[in-house]
Amino acid sequence: MFTGIITDIGRIEAVEQRGDLRLRIGCGYDMASVALGASIACSGVCLTVVDKGDTWFAVDVSAETLSRTAPEMWAEGRRLNLERALKLGDELGGHIVTGHVDGLGTVEATLDVGDSTRITIIADDAIAPYIAAKGSVALDGVSLTVNDVENISDGVRFAVNIIPHTAAETTLGELVSGRSVNIEIDVLARYLGRMMDSRAIRV
């Protein structure tokens, strides 16, 4: 379980194709405090630490994960938003994030508004019912508030606001038109959607 508050930016130092994809990710964490088997969210994807050194950790990325996440995010040199798992008693500064990607979005446009940046995202029909104005969404693992939502013919268009602090402390400041992002909908919306689907089937 995570909060969508990024605590470090890692960098993929090496990529090795085994049965799964093995990544070595450089980071600023005190790795002595990170146990093997611990969970770290990497740009919104919950992954398990399978090896570590003083300034890096390794994870295995399965074919299932590769098929459901932004295709370009696993390349050597790519920067990733990192968040360690929530501990009992930690401040819940963002919202409840599971590290399970629900779908992909594409950056349609970025626009400077004052000191902040407005980012417009296009997502498909599967995501559309779960995006609500003033609701929560995680983009590449970052907890954000949805500014506004517009249904379009093949999905949904929604906008978020990136303040300077968020741009500096995450990879969202690097977003440009055409870039893919991992989307995790609010966990409450996910369960409500499932409940509604189950009721419709019984009726």
DAUR-V360212 format. One record per residue. RES is the residue in one small letter. SS is DSSP state (a for helix, b for strand, c for the rest). Layout:
BEGIN
RES;SS
RES;SS
END
This chain:
BEGIN
m;c
f;b
t;c
g;c
i;c
i;c
t;c
d;b
i;b
g;b
r;b
i;b
e;b
a;b
v;b
e;b
q;b
r;c
g;c
d;c
l;b
r;b
l;b
r;b
i;b
g;b
c;c
g;c
y;c
d;c
m;a
a;a
s;a
v;c
a;c
l;c
g;c
a;c
s;b
i;b
a;b
c;b
s;c
g;c
v;b
c;b
l;b
t;b
v;b
v;b
d;b
k;b
g;c
d;c
t;c
w;b
f;b
a;b
v;b
d;b
v;b
s;c
a;a
e;a
t;a
l;a
s;a
r;a
t;c
a;c
p;a
e;a
m;a
w;a
a;c
e;c
g;c
r;c
r;b
l;b
n;b
l;b
e;b
r;b
a;c
l;c
k;c
l;c
g;c
d;c
e;c
l;c
g;c
g;c
h;c
i;c
v;b
t;c
g;c
h;c
v;c
d;c
g;b
l;b
g;b
t;b
v;b
e;b
a;b
t;b
l;b
d;b
v;b
g;c
d;c
s;b
t;b
r;b
i;b
t;b
i;b
i;b
a;b
d;b
d;a
a;a
i;a
a;a
p;c
y;c
i;c
a;c
a;c
k;c
g;c
s;b
v;b
a;b
l;b
d;c
g;c
v;b
s;b
l;b
t;b
v;b
n;b
d;b
v;b
e;b
n;b
i;b
s;c
d;c
g;b
v;b
r;b
f;b
a;b
v;b
n;b
i;b
i;c
p;a
h;a
t;a
a;a
a;a
e;a
t;c
t;a
l;a
g;a
e;a
l;c
v;c
s;c
g;c
r;c
s;b
v;b
n;b
i;b
e;b
i;b
d;c
v;a
l;a
a;a
r;a
y;a
l;a
g;a
r;a
m;a
m;a
d;a
s;a
r;a
a;a
i;a
r;a
v;c
END
